[in-house]
Amino acid sequence: AVRLHEDDGPGATLTYGALQQQALRLAQALRRHGVGRGDRVAVVLPQGFEAPAAHMALYFMGAVAMPLSMLFGPEALEYRLRDSGAVAAIGDALTLPALRQVRAACPALRLLVAVQAEPLGDEAAWATLQQAHGPLAETVDTAADDAAVLIYTSGTTGPPKGALIPHRALIGNLTGFVCSQNWFPQHDAVFWSPADWAWTGGLMDALLPTLYFGREIVAWRGRFAPERAFELMQRHRVTHTFLFPTALKAMMKAVPEPGARYTLELRALMSAGEAVGDTVFAWCRDALGVAVNEMFGQTEINYIVGNCGRWIDSRGQAHPGWPARPGSMGRAYPGHRVAVIDDAGHECPRGTPGDVAVHRLDGHGHPDPVFFLGYWGNEAATRAKYTGDPAASWCRTG
């Protein structure tokens, strides 16, 4: 399931069976500590074995995972922990000090779990929880609309808002993931992305869809560096990746001719977060041998628009997809009704500027599973996200 990359070592691997057992044991332990269905639990961990195990445990028990960036300082952590009413937090040696610092200011926070670190006071050690309890006997039968993840937006227009993501949203993400990765998965697919698994791009565009398809994802805890990225992709024979435009620009500048130094097996490359630009687009096509598939989405409605390159099915038949064009974010991915709308919520004629929006209902009139449930504790902001009849309306991307 997960292959841990170490720059100066052989690394280690976690199988799907071991991942399931870790998750079930953690779920049982958290339940014994009073964590219940619907409770929010912060996951402040790097790429590795523990982060996916923590997510799976929380989904198994019907709790809500709240991934938080390793880069958050005490102020950012305290705001999110207090706003969400999180009852527990899982951190490692790098993040525990900040969690300890704000714990007293977060009255709902009853439990800290220490990963590969010495617990203090009433904190629980991850390793001890794994050994002290058997696996969860019966997983919670969650519904599609039950909350699974709470991800806080960046807060560029006011305080950060917590977007509550349901279990069904992963299904809504899959058509975009499959298309942007040139028809993922193939039987030998290996995925890697430097995107933080605490962010929508790392969690919903890399980790969870790769695990959904039962393929292998590489985990890397180091700081991004172009040469190391190339070395990692070569060593682990990475076939599919998600790289930010800033990462691609750094790689292009550091290694303009990667084919002369590295043997790569890339079949698909997705990029998002900002426009790639003509120069990087051409370098990916010519130097990496893969046309970059730009994608657009956001935490509330992720993976809605993008490109899809040429792919070959299990019978060896080639399909053209819709080739990427420089400067274009692509087309609506299958299953999403996307349009450009005006201020009143009407679809704009061709050539007329407006807002990119996604309709609650797909082309068949069914609810689109990709949608978030709403902003945590902020109904006014949730209503403001939509235009038109609340039962069947447009969601503006901004």
C-alpha distance (Angstrom), angle and dihedral (degrees) to the residues before:
residue distance angle dihedral
A1 . . .
V2 3.81 . .
R3 3.79 129.7 .
L4 3.80 115.0 -163.5
H5 3.80 112.6 -143.4
E6 3.78 118.4 -146.4
D7 3.79 119.5 -175.4
D8 3.81 93.4 -146.1
G9 3.79 102.5 27.2
P10 3.77 145.3 49.8
G11 3.81 93.8 -98.1
A12 3.79 124.1 -144.4
T13 3.78 138.1 -105.0
L14 3.79 136.3 -135.4
T15 3.79 118.3 -154.1
Y16 3.78 124.0 -145.6
G17 3.79 89.9 -111.1
A18 3.80 92.1 53.8
L19 3.80 91.0 45.1
Q20 3.80 90.5 54.0
Q21 3.81 92.8 48.3
Q22 3.81 92.9 48.7
A23 3.79 90.3 49.2
L24 3.81 94.5 47.9
R25 3.81 92.4 48.0
L26 3.79 92.2 48.2
A27 3.82 90.6 47.8
Q28 3.79 91.0 53.5
A29 3.81 91.7 46.9
L30 3.80 93.0 49.5
R31 3.78 90.1 48.4
R32 3.82 89.5 52.8
H33 3.81 87.3 53.0
G34 3.79 91.0 55.6
V35 3.80 101.7 -97.8
G36 3.79 108.2 144.8
R37 3.75 143.8 178.3
G38 3.79 112.7 -52.4
D39 3.81 94.3 13.9
R40 3.81 115.8 136.4
V41 3.79 117.2 -124.4
A42 3.81 121.6 -173.2
V43 3.81 117.3 -134.4
V44 3.82 109.2 -160.9
L45 3.79 101.1 171.7
P46 3.81 139.3 125.4
Q47 3.78 126.2 -120.5
G48 3.80 106.9 -65.7
F49 3.79 142.3 93.0
E50 3.79 99.1 -59.2
A51 3.83 99.2 57.5
P52 3.83 96.5 60.6
A53 3.82 90.6 40.7
A54 3.82 89.7 53.3
H55 3.80 92.0 49.2
M56 3.80 92.9 48.3
A57 3.81 91.2 47.7
L58 3.79 92.2 53.0
Y59 3.81 92.7 46.8
F60 3.82 90.3 48.4
M61 3.81 91.7 54.8
G62 3.80 97.1 41.1
A63 3.79 94.2 -112.1
V64 3.82 124.0 134.4
A65 3.80 120.3 -108.8
M66 3.79 115.0 -141.8
P67 3.82 108.4 -167.3
L68 3.80 113.3 -158.2
S69 3.79 127.6 -170.3
M70 3.79 120.4 -103.3
L71 3.82 86.4 -133.9
F72 3.80 95.4 62.8
G73 3.77 115.6 114.8
P74 3.82 125.0 -146.4
E75 3.81 94.5 -84.1
A76 3.81 94.3 53.1
L77 3.81 92.1 44.2
E78 3.80 93.5 48.4
Y79 3.81 93.3 51.1
R80 3.80 93.2 52.4
L81 3.80 96.0 40.9
R82 3.81 92.2 49.6
D83 3.81 95.4 41.8
S84 3.80 92.9 50.1
G85 3.80 96.2 40.1
A86 3.80 89.4 -131.2
V87 3.83 112.0 -167.0
A88 3.81 96.8 -162.6
A89 3.80 141.1 18.8
I90 3.80 131.3 -159.5
G91 3.81 115.6 -152.4
D92 3.79 141.9 156.2
A93 3.79 135.2 -136.5
L94 3.82 91.6 -71.6
T95 3.80 98.2 48.0
L96 3.80 103.5 32.0
P97 3.83 95.0 78.8
A98 3.80 91.9 60.5
L99 3.81 91.9 43.0
R100 3.81 90.1 51.9
Q101 3.77 90.4 48.7
V102 3.80 93.9 57.1
R103 3.80 99.7 34.1
A104 3.80 94.5 95.9
A105 3.82 89.9 54.6
C106 3.82 91.9 52.9
P107 3.81 106.5 68.9
A108 3.81 95.1 -176.0
L109 3.82 92.9 54.4
R110 3.81 102.4 100.3
L111 3.80 102.5 157.9
L112 3.80 138.2 41.7
V113 3.80 118.9 -169.3
A114 3.81 116.0 -156.5
V115 3.82 117.0 -147.2
Q116 3.82 115.6 -159.5
A117 3.80 88.6 -18.3
E118 3.78 136.4 98.1
P119 3.82 110.5 -96.7
L120 3.79 119.3 -131.0
G121 3.79 127.2 -146.0
D122 3.79 111.9 -31.8
E123 3.80 94.2 -5.9
A124 3.80 118.3 123.9
A125 3.80 125.2 -130.3
W126 3.80 116.6 -129.5
A127 3.81 91.4 -137.0
T128 3.80 92.3 50.6
L129 3.81 92.0 49.5
Q130 3.81 89.0 51.8
Q131 3.80 91.8 53.0
A132 3.80 101.7 35.8
H133 3.78 99.3 59.0
G134 3.77 136.2 44.6
P135 3.79 121.8 -126.9
L136 3.78 122.1 -70.5
A137 3.80 104.8 -85.9
E138 3.79 97.0 -149.6
T139 3.79 127.9 17.6
V140 3.79 119.9 -139.1
D141 3.79 114.1 -97.1
T142 3.79 96.7 -126.3
A143 3.79 122.2 -168.2
A144 3.79 124.8 -130.6
D145 3.81 91.1 -107.5
D146 3.81 95.2 48.1
A147 3.80 114.9 113.3
A148 3.82 115.7 -101.2
V149 3.80 107.0 164.5
L150 3.80 136.3 22.4
I151 3.81 111.4 -157.4
Y152 3.78 121.4 -179.9
T153 3.79 117.4 -139.0
S154 3.79 120.5 -130.5
G155 3.80 94.8 -97.7
T156 3.81 96.1 -129.9
T157 3.83 89.7 149.3
G158 3.80 101.7 42.1
P159 3.82 131.4 -45.2
P160 3.82 116.3 -10.1
K161 3.80 113.0 -87.5
G162 3.78 123.2 -145.0
A163 3.80 111.1 -126.6
L164 3.80 109.6 -153.1
I165 3.79 109.6 -143.8
P166 3.84 121.2 -161.4
H167 3.79 127.0 -143.2
R168 3.83 90.9 -106.6
A169 3.81 92.2 61.7
L170 3.81 90.8 79.5
I171 3.81 88.5 61.3
G172 3.80 88.9 48.7
N173 3.82 89.3 53.7
L174 3.78 96.0 51.7
T175 3.81 101.2 79.8
G176 3.80 90.5 54.6
F177 3.80 92.5 45.0
V178 3.80 92.9 48.8
C179 3.80 93.4 47.6
S180 3.80 98.0 42.2
Q181 3.82 89.3 50.3
N182 3.83 91.3 52.0
W183 3.78 94.9 -103.9
F184 3.79 103.1 -34.1
P185 2.98 130.4 -132.8
Q186 3.74 119.6 54.2
H187 3.81 117.5 171.5
D188 3.82 93.1 -103.2
A189 3.81 97.7 38.1
V190 3.81 116.9 146.8
F191 3.80 117.6 -173.0
W192 3.78 130.3 -158.4
S193 3.78 135.3 167.4
P194 3.80 131.9 164.4
A195 3.81 88.2 -141.4
D196 3.80 111.6 125.6
W197 3.81 110.1 -106.4
A198 3.82 87.5 -138.2
W199 3.81 89.9 67.2
T200 3.81 126.9 73.1
G201 3.81 90.2 -114.1
G202 3.79 92.7 55.7
L203 3.80 98.5 37.0
M204 3.80 103.4 37.9
D205 3.81 99.9 25.4
A206 3.81 98.2 43.0
L207 3.82 122.6 6.4
L208 3.80 105.7 39.4
P209 3.83 99.6 39.1
T210 3.82 91.0 47.0
L211 3.81 90.5 52.1
Y212 3.81 90.3 44.0
F213 3.79 89.1 60.9
G214 3.80 92.9 44.7
R215 3.78 95.3 -117.4
E216 3.79 132.2 133.6
I217 3.79 125.4 -91.4
V218 3.80 124.7 -167.4
A219 3.81 117.7 -132.9
W220 3.80 120.0 -152.6
R221 3.79 124.4 -179.9
G222 3.78 98.4 -174.7
R223 3.77 129.4 102.8
F224 3.79 113.4 -91.2
A225 3.79 115.7 -95.1
P226 3.83 124.3 164.9
E227 3.82 97.5 -128.2
R228 3.80 92.3 46.2
A229 3.79 90.3 50.0
F230 3.80 91.0 54.1
E231 3.81 91.3 45.9
L232 3.79 91.4 50.1
M233 3.79 93.2 50.0
Q234 3.79 90.8 48.2
R235 3.82 96.0 47.0
H236 3.80 95.7 47.5
R237 3.81 95.6 36.5
V238 3.79 91.1 -124.5
T239 3.80 111.8 -159.6
H240 3.81 101.9 178.4
T241 3.79 131.2 34.5
F242 3.78 147.4 165.6
L243 3.81 113.6 -142.6
F244 3.80 126.9 175.4
P245 3.81 118.0 -124.3
T246 3.83 88.8 -113.7
A247 3.81 89.9 54.9
L248 3.81 91.5 48.2
K249 3.81 91.3 49.6
A250 3.81 90.7 51.8
M251 3.81 91.3 48.0
M252 3.80 91.9 48.3
K253 3.81 91.4 50.3
A254 3.82 95.5 45.6
V255 3.81 98.2 41.0
P256 3.81 110.4 20.1
E257 3.82 92.0 170.9
P258 3.83 106.1 36.9
G259 3.80 92.7 166.1
A260 3.81 89.9 69.5
R261 3.83 92.6 57.4
Y262 3.79 107.9 25.2
T263 3.77 139.3 43.9
L264 3.79 106.2 -139.5
E265 3.79 130.5 -177.5
L266 3.79 99.3 -165.0
R267 3.79 115.8 156.1
A268 3.78 99.8 168.7
L269 3.78 138.5 20.7
M270 3.80 125.4 -172.0
S271 3.78 123.7 -170.0
A272 3.80 131.4 -174.3
G273 3.79 143.9 154.3
E274 3.81 96.4 76.1
A275 3.79 138.6 5.1
V276 3.81 114.8 -64.2
G277 3.80 95.1 -144.8
D278 3.79 130.4 -140.2
T279 3.82 97.2 -84.5
V280 3.81 95.9 52.6
F281 3.80 90.6 40.9
A282 3.80 90.8 56.2
W283 3.83 92.6 44.8
C284 3.80 92.2 53.3
R285 3.78 90.8 49.9
D286 3.81 96.6 44.7
A287 3.83 104.6 30.0
L288 3.80 101.9 30.9
G289 3.79 95.0 32.5
V290 3.80 92.1 -131.9
A291 3.80 127.0 100.5
V292 3.80 108.5 -130.8
N293 3.80 114.4 -118.8
E294 3.78 107.5 -144.6
M295 3.81 115.3 -150.7
F296 3.78 135.7 -167.0
G297 3.77 129.6 -156.8
Q298 3.76 142.3 113.5
T299 3.78 137.8 -136.8
E300 3.80 93.3 -91.5
I301 3.82 95.6 49.0
N302 3.77 109.0 12.1
Y303 3.81 131.8 -169.4
I304 3.80 97.8 11.8
V305 3.83 104.6 136.6
G306 3.78 132.2 29.4
N307 3.77 150.0 102.1
C308 3.80 134.5 -71.1
G309 3.77 124.5 -156.6
R310 3.78 133.0 -154.7
W311 3.80 114.7 -58.7
I312 3.79 137.6 -178.8
D313 3.79 121.3 -138.0
S314 3.81 128.6 -141.4
R315 3.81 90.7 -86.6
G316 3.79 92.0 55.7
Q317 3.78 93.9 -107.5
A318 3.81 115.2 144.1
H319 3.81 121.8 -132.7
P320 3.81 122.6 -166.0
G321 3.82 99.3 -144.2
W322 3.79 107.2 -169.8
P323 3.79 109.5 -59.3
A324 3.78 117.0 -128.0
R325 3.78 119.4 -107.2
P326 3.81 122.3 -154.4
G327 3.78 111.6 -102.8
S328 3.81 95.4 18.1
M329 3.79 124.9 106.3
G330 3.82 89.1 -153.4
R331 3.78 134.9 -127.3
A332 3.78 135.2 -45.1
Y333 3.78 108.9 -76.8
P334 3.83 115.3 -121.3
G335 3.78 113.8 -75.6
H336 3.80 97.7 28.6
R337 3.78 127.6 99.9
V338 3.81 103.6 -147.5
A339 3.79 126.4 177.2
V340 3.79 143.3 158.6
I341 3.82 108.1 -110.7
D342 3.80 136.1 -172.4
D343 3.81 127.7 -128.8
A344 3.81 91.4 -82.6
G345 3.80 93.1 53.2
H346 3.82 97.2 -105.4
E347 3.78 121.0 136.3
C348 3.80 111.1 -103.9
P349 3.81 122.3 -125.2
R350 3.80 116.2 -109.8
G351 3.78 112.4 -73.7
T352 3.81 94.3 23.4
P353 3.82 117.7 119.5
G354 3.79 118.4 -125.2
D355 3.81 144.4 128.1
V356 3.79 123.3 -55.7
A357 3.79 106.1 -122.0
V358 3.80 138.7 174.8
H359 3.79 123.4 -142.9
R360 3.79 120.2 -129.3
L361 3.81 88.3 -129.6
D362 3.79 124.8 57.8
G363 3.80 125.1 -133.6
H364 3.81 90.6 -80.0
G365 3.79 93.5 52.8
H366 3.79 94.2 -106.4
P367 3.83 123.0 130.2
D368 3.79 110.5 -91.5
P369 3.84 106.8 -121.2
V370 3.82 93.6 -149.7
F371 3.82 94.1 78.6
F372 3.78 124.3 109.0
L373 3.81 119.4 -125.4
G374 3.80 94.7 -123.2
Y375 3.78 142.7 -80.7
W376 3.78 114.2 -53.0
G377 3.80 109.4 -100.8
N378 3.80 92.5 -15.4
E379 3.79 112.6 100.3
A380 3.79 92.7 161.7
A381 3.82 91.9 59.1
T382 3.80 90.0 46.2
R383 3.81 91.8 53.5
A384 3.81 90.9 46.5
K385 3.80 89.8 57.5
Y386 3.82 90.9 66.4
T387 3.79 134.6 64.5
G388 3.79 123.1 -157.8
D389 3.80 132.9 6.2
P390 3.84 107.3 3.5
A391 3.79 91.4 -137.7
A392 3.81 94.0 56.3
S393 3.77 110.6 11.6
W394 3.76 144.8 135.8
C395 3.79 120.5 -95.0
R396 3.81 111.1 -146.6
T397 3.77 118.0 -138.7
G398 3.81 93.0 -159.5
